[in-house]
Amino acid sequence: MTPKSMANLLMAGDLGGTKTLVGLFEPDRVRPRRLVVRAFSTLAHDALPQIINAFLQETGTSRDRITTACFGVAGPVIDRTATLTNVPWQADAREVARRFEFASVHLLNDLQAMAYAVTVLTDAELLVLQAGAPDPNGNIAIIAAGTGLGEALLHNIGGRRIPSPSEGGHADWAPRTEREIAVMRDLTRRYGRADVEHVISGRGLVNIHRVCHSSERHVAPAGHCEAAIDLADPNAPAAITAAALEGRCPGCVETLDLFVEAYGAEAGNLGLRSVATGGVFVGGGIAPKIVPSLTRGSFMRAFCAKPPLEAMLRAMPVKVMMNEEAGLLGAAVFANLTMNSI
C-alpha cells in the first residue's frame, strides 16, 4: 500500500541547520512505522511550507491523508513559533496548519523531539560506551552535536519520563586544559565569548582545526594542513574527521582528539546537571561517524573526571544513538502520542 492511498498518516520533520528530513509514518501503539523519508537542503528553501510542498510533490502524497504533523526544529520554541538558530527564517505551527489544513501541527525543539525517540530505540540502534548501573526511575540526558549542539532532558515526573528542551549548547564553554585554553583564547578573539557550540559541533571542529594548525601550536606550519582542507567548504568538518581517522594529518588528529575530549566533558557536565542516573544518550550526525575515536577511551575519561562525583558518573549508562534519524523518529513518536487527542 502506497502512502498516497493511506489515510490518517503522521508527518514528521527534523529541521537542522544544514539538512532537513521529512517523513510519513503510519500510527502504531508505541513506535510509528516509517513509510517514506526525504532529505532537503534547509538553506535552499525560504520557509518550512516550501519544504513540505516539495515533500508532498516528490512523494505524490495528498495533504488530506495527513492528520497530525510534528517538526523538531533547531532552536527555542515559544508560542508555537521557532526562530531557528542557524537558519535565517522562522517556523510557525499555525501557518503550517493553515496552509495545509492538517488537524494538528506541533513544533518541538529538535533535541526535545530526539528525547521522544530514546525509549523506543532498539539495542541494535545503540552503541554502549559505558554500561553503568542504570536507575530505571532516573532522569535521562541527551546531547547531540551536528551543525550545532543540542541538549535535552527526560525528567522523571510521577513515574513518567517527560522530555524537556534546553539551549545548553549556547552556554559558556569552560576549558579544562592548557590546549583547550588556547582554543578559548582564539574563540574569544573571534566571537567575543566562547560558547559550547563553538567547540562541540561541525563549526567547532573547524574552530579547533584553526588553533591546532597555528604556528603557536607547533603542530603544522601556520595555515597548512597536510590533508589540504578548505575551511570555508561546508564539508570541512567531515574532511577533518576523515583525515584524523585515517591519520593523514597530525593537526587533524589533534583536532579530533580535542573535540572528543571536550564532547565527553560536556556530556559529563550534562549528566551532573540533570543527575542522569537513567543514562546519557549521545545523538546527532557526528557521533556515528567518529565511533573509533569515541570508543578509544578519552571520551569516557573526560566524562567521568569530575571529583567528588566520579562514582555517580561511572554508574551512568552512556550510549551513542546510531540511528541518524532519531530526531525524525522522535517527532513521529510525539505526533503518534497526540493523534488520539484530536
C-alpha distance (Angstrom), angle and dihedral (degrees) to the residues before:
residue distance angle dihedral
M1 . . .
T2 3.80 . .
P3 3.82 124.4 .
K4 3.82 89.1 -113.5
S5 3.78 92.1 63.0
M6 3.79 97.6 47.0
A7 3.81 127.8 88.9
N8 3.81 129.9 -152.3
L9 3.78 95.3 35.0
L10 3.78 124.9 165.3
M11 3.80 121.3 -129.9
A12 3.79 117.0 -153.0
G13 3.77 130.7 -178.2
D14 3.79 138.0 -173.2
L15 3.82 110.2 -160.3
G16 3.78 112.1 -163.4
G17 3.77 132.4 173.8
T18 3.80 91.2 -102.7
K19 3.80 109.2 16.0
T20 3.78 134.0 29.2
L21 3.80 122.5 -158.4
V22 3.80 120.5 -159.5
G23 3.78 122.9 -176.4
L24 3.78 145.3 171.4
F25 3.79 119.0 -131.2
E26 3.78 134.3 -173.8
P27 3.82 113.1 -130.5
D28 3.78 117.1 -108.4
R29 3.79 136.8 170.4
V30 3.82 96.6 -97.1
R31 3.80 113.6 -7.8
P32 3.82 118.5 29.4
R33 3.80 114.9 -129.2
R34 3.81 115.0 -110.8
L35 3.81 111.9 -126.7
V36 3.80 107.5 167.8
V37 3.81 135.3 -10.7
R38 3.78 131.5 -170.7
A39 3.81 130.6 -171.0
F40 3.80 123.8 -141.7
S41 3.79 134.9 -175.7
T42 3.80 102.8 -109.8
L43 3.80 95.8 -151.2
A44 3.81 91.8 50.0
H45 3.82 88.1 71.7
D46 3.80 131.4 63.0
A47 3.79 97.9 -146.5
L48 3.80 144.5 -0.1
P49 3.85 94.5 -98.4
Q50 3.82 89.0 60.6
I51 3.80 90.4 56.3
I52 3.81 92.1 47.1
N53 3.81 90.3 50.0
A54 3.79 90.7 50.6
F55 3.81 90.7 50.0
L56 3.80 93.7 49.3
Q57 3.80 91.5 49.0
E58 3.82 95.0 46.0
T59 3.80 93.6 49.2
G60 3.80 97.2 36.8
T61 3.80 90.8 -126.0
S62 3.79 121.3 157.8
R63 3.80 111.7 -134.5
D64 3.81 91.9 -136.2
R65 3.83 88.0 68.8
I66 3.82 89.9 65.9
T67 3.79 117.5 85.5
T68 3.80 103.4 170.8
A69 3.80 132.9 20.9
C70 3.79 130.2 -169.6
F71 3.79 127.6 -178.6
G72 3.78 128.2 -168.3
V73 3.80 109.4 -147.9
A74 3.80 131.2 -166.1
G75 3.78 97.8 -119.0
P76 3.81 143.8 46.9
V77 3.81 116.7 -57.8
I78 3.80 114.9 -141.8
D79 3.80 123.7 172.7
R80 3.83 92.4 -12.1
T81 3.82 90.9 -55.4
A82 3.79 129.6 102.7
T83 3.77 132.2 -166.3
L84 3.78 103.2 -154.2
T85 3.79 113.4 -128.8
N86 3.81 98.3 -136.4
V87 3.82 99.6 22.2
P88 3.84 125.3 78.2
W89 3.81 97.3 -132.2
Q90 3.79 142.2 64.0
A91 3.79 130.5 -116.6
D92 3.80 115.8 -141.5
A93 3.82 121.4 -170.4
R94 3.80 92.3 -160.7
E95 3.79 91.9 54.1
V96 3.81 91.8 50.5
A97 3.81 91.5 48.7
R98 3.81 90.9 49.6
R99 3.80 95.7 45.7
F100 3.79 97.5 46.3
E101 3.81 101.6 25.4
F102 3.80 93.2 -129.3
A103 3.81 111.5 168.5
S104 3.80 92.8 -129.5
V105 3.83 132.5 13.2
H106 3.81 125.5 -176.1
L107 3.80 134.9 -175.1
L108 3.79 121.1 -156.6
N109 3.76 131.5 178.0
D110 3.81 104.2 -97.6
L111 3.81 94.1 -116.0
Q112 3.78 91.3 46.5
A113 3.80 86.5 54.6
M114 3.81 90.4 48.8
A115 3.80 88.9 52.0
Y116 3.80 89.4 62.0
A117 3.82 88.1 60.5
V118 3.80 95.9 54.5
T119 3.80 96.8 81.9
V120 3.83 94.5 47.8
L121 3.81 99.3 47.2
T122 3.79 116.2 110.8
D123 3.80 125.2 -130.7
A124 3.82 88.2 -106.7
E125 3.82 88.9 61.6
L126 3.81 93.6 54.3
L127 3.80 132.2 71.6
V128 3.81 113.4 -154.9
L129 3.81 115.4 -136.5
Q130 3.80 93.4 168.6
A131 3.80 124.4 10.0
G132 3.79 93.6 -159.9
A133 3.79 121.8 166.4
P134 3.80 105.4 -74.3
D135 3.78 120.9 -148.3
P136 3.82 105.6 -138.9
N137 3.82 88.6 -149.1
G138 3.80 96.6 42.4
N139 3.79 130.2 112.3
I140 3.80 119.8 -97.0
A141 3.81 127.4 -144.0
I142 3.81 129.1 -156.4
I143 3.81 126.2 -160.4
A144 3.80 123.4 178.1
A145 3.79 131.2 -179.8
G146 3.79 120.9 -162.8
T147 3.79 127.7 118.2
G148 3.81 83.9 -19.2
L149 3.79 135.4 2.3
G150 3.79 123.3 -96.0
E151 3.77 132.8 -173.7
A152 3.81 132.2 -173.4
L153 3.77 140.5 165.6
L154 3.78 137.8 -138.3
H155 3.81 104.1 -149.4
N156 3.79 118.7 -161.3
I157 3.80 103.8 -127.7
G158 3.78 117.9 172.6
G159 3.80 92.0 -21.8
R160 3.83 94.6 -49.3
R161 3.78 125.7 101.6
I162 3.81 107.1 -129.7
P163 3.84 117.8 -163.7
S164 3.79 112.5 -127.9
P165 3.83 126.2 -171.9
S166 3.79 126.5 -128.4
E167 3.78 138.7 -174.8
G168 3.79 92.3 -153.0
G169 3.79 91.5 132.2
H170 3.80 87.9 76.3
A171 3.80 95.2 50.5
D172 3.81 118.8 111.7
W173 3.79 115.3 -75.7
A174 3.80 116.8 -129.0
P175 3.83 115.4 -153.1
R176 3.82 115.4 -145.1
T177 3.81 104.6 -170.9
E178 3.79 139.3 40.3
R179 3.80 92.4 -102.3
E180 3.80 90.8 50.0
I181 3.81 89.0 49.9
A182 3.83 87.4 57.3
V183 3.82 88.6 54.9
M184 3.80 91.4 47.0
R185 3.81 91.6 52.7
D186 3.79 91.2 51.7
L187 3.81 91.8 47.7
T188 3.79 93.9 50.3
R189 3.82 89.3 50.7
R190 3.80 90.6 51.7
Y191 3.80 102.8 37.2
G192 3.80 107.6 15.7
R193 3.81 91.0 -115.8
A194 3.79 138.7 28.1
D195 3.79 116.7 -119.8
V196 3.79 125.4 -176.3
E197 3.82 93.2 -106.0
H198 3.81 90.0 57.2
V199 3.83 86.2 68.2
I200 3.81 108.9 24.4
S201 3.81 105.6 52.1
G202 3.79 139.5 59.5
R203 3.78 88.3 -78.6
G204 3.79 87.7 48.0
L205 3.79 91.4 59.1
V206 3.80 88.7 55.0
N207 3.82 91.7 48.0
I208 3.80 92.6 49.9
H209 3.82 90.6 45.0
R210 3.82 90.7 58.8
V211 3.79 91.6 55.5
C212 3.81 95.7 42.7
H213 3.82 89.6 52.8
S214 3.80 96.6 46.0
S215 3.79 122.2 110.4
E216 3.81 88.8 -118.4
R217 3.81 90.1 65.0
H218 3.83 93.8 49.5
V219 3.81 90.8 -144.4
A220 3.79 96.2 113.9
P221 3.81 135.4 -12.5
A222 3.80 114.0 -75.7
G223 3.80 111.8 -76.7
H224 3.81 92.9 3.9
C225 3.78 125.5 121.2
E226 3.78 119.3 179.6
A227 3.80 88.2 -144.1
A228 3.84 90.2 54.6
I229 3.82 95.1 -129.2
D230 3.79 120.7 -180.0
L231 3.81 104.4 -141.9
A232 3.81 91.2 -159.8
D233 3.80 90.1 62.4
P234 3.84 112.7 100.2
N235 3.82 87.2 -135.3
A236 3.81 92.5 57.2
P237 3.85 95.1 106.0
A238 3.81 91.0 55.1
A239 3.80 90.8 46.1
I240 3.81 91.1 50.8
T241 3.80 93.5 51.5
A242 3.82 91.9 45.3
A243 3.82 91.7 51.2
A244 3.80 89.8 48.2
L245 3.80 96.6 47.5
E246 3.82 90.6 47.4
G247 3.83 92.0 46.2
R248 3.81 93.0 -125.6
C249 3.81 97.1 136.0
P250 3.84 128.5 29.4
G251 3.80 90.7 -151.2
C252 3.80 91.5 54.2
V253 3.81 90.3 47.1
E254 3.80 89.8 54.6
T255 3.81 90.2 45.0
L256 3.79 92.6 56.4
D257 3.82 92.5 42.0
L258 3.79 91.0 54.2
F259 3.81 91.8 44.3
V260 3.81 92.7 52.1
E261 3.80 93.0 48.4
A262 3.81 91.9 48.7
Y263 3.82 89.8 47.4
G264 3.80 91.7 51.7
A265 3.80 92.1 47.0
E266 3.82 92.5 51.2
A267 3.82 91.4 46.3
G268 3.81 87.3 54.0
N269 3.80 90.6 48.1
L270 3.81 89.4 53.6
G271 3.80 90.2 47.7
L272 3.79 89.7 54.1
R273 3.80 95.6 45.0
S274 3.80 92.4 51.3
V275 3.83 98.3 32.5
A276 3.80 85.9 -128.2
T277 3.79 97.9 -166.5
G278 3.81 88.1 151.9
G279 3.80 91.1 62.2
V280 3.80 146.5 -82.0
F281 3.80 116.3 -107.3
V282 3.80 121.8 -158.5
G283 3.80 113.7 -151.6
G284 3.79 138.1 158.5
G285 3.77 133.3 89.9
I286 3.81 99.3 -72.5
A287 3.81 103.5 56.1
P288 3.84 98.3 63.6
K289 3.81 89.4 51.2
I290 3.82 95.6 53.5
V291 3.80 100.5 43.0
P292 3.85 93.2 132.5
S293 3.81 89.4 59.6
L294 3.80 94.5 42.4
T295 3.80 92.0 53.0
R296 3.82 95.4 46.8
G297 3.80 93.1 86.9
S298 3.81 106.8 -108.8
F299 3.81 93.6 95.7
M300 3.79 93.1 56.6
R301 3.82 94.1 40.1
A302 3.80 89.5 56.5
F303 3.81 90.0 43.5
C304 3.80 93.3 55.6
A305 3.82 101.2 34.7
K306 3.80 95.8 99.6
P307 3.80 110.9 111.2
P308 2.96 133.1 -135.8
L309 3.83 90.1 29.6
E310 3.81 100.4 46.4
A311 3.83 92.2 118.1
M312 3.81 91.6 56.1
L313 3.80 91.0 49.1
R314 3.81 92.3 48.8
A315 3.80 88.4 55.0
M316 3.81 93.2 55.0
P317 3.81 114.3 97.2
V318 3.80 110.9 -126.9
K319 3.80 118.2 -161.0
V320 3.80 135.8 173.2
M321 3.80 115.6 -135.1
M322 3.80 102.2 -131.3
N323 3.81 93.0 -176.6
E324 3.80 100.8 93.2
E325 3.81 89.6 -164.3
A326 3.81 92.6 60.7
G327 3.81 92.5 117.0
L328 3.79 90.9 52.0
L329 3.79 91.2 46.3
G330 3.80 90.9 50.3
A331 3.81 91.5 52.5
A332 3.82 88.1 51.6
V333 3.81 90.8 49.3
F334 3.81 90.0 53.4
A335 3.81 91.3 47.8
N336 3.80 88.8 49.4
L337 3.81 91.1 51.6
T338 3.80 93.4 50.0
M339 3.80 96.8 41.9
N340 3.80 94.1 84.1
S341 3.81 91.2 52.6
I342 3.81 93.8 62.5
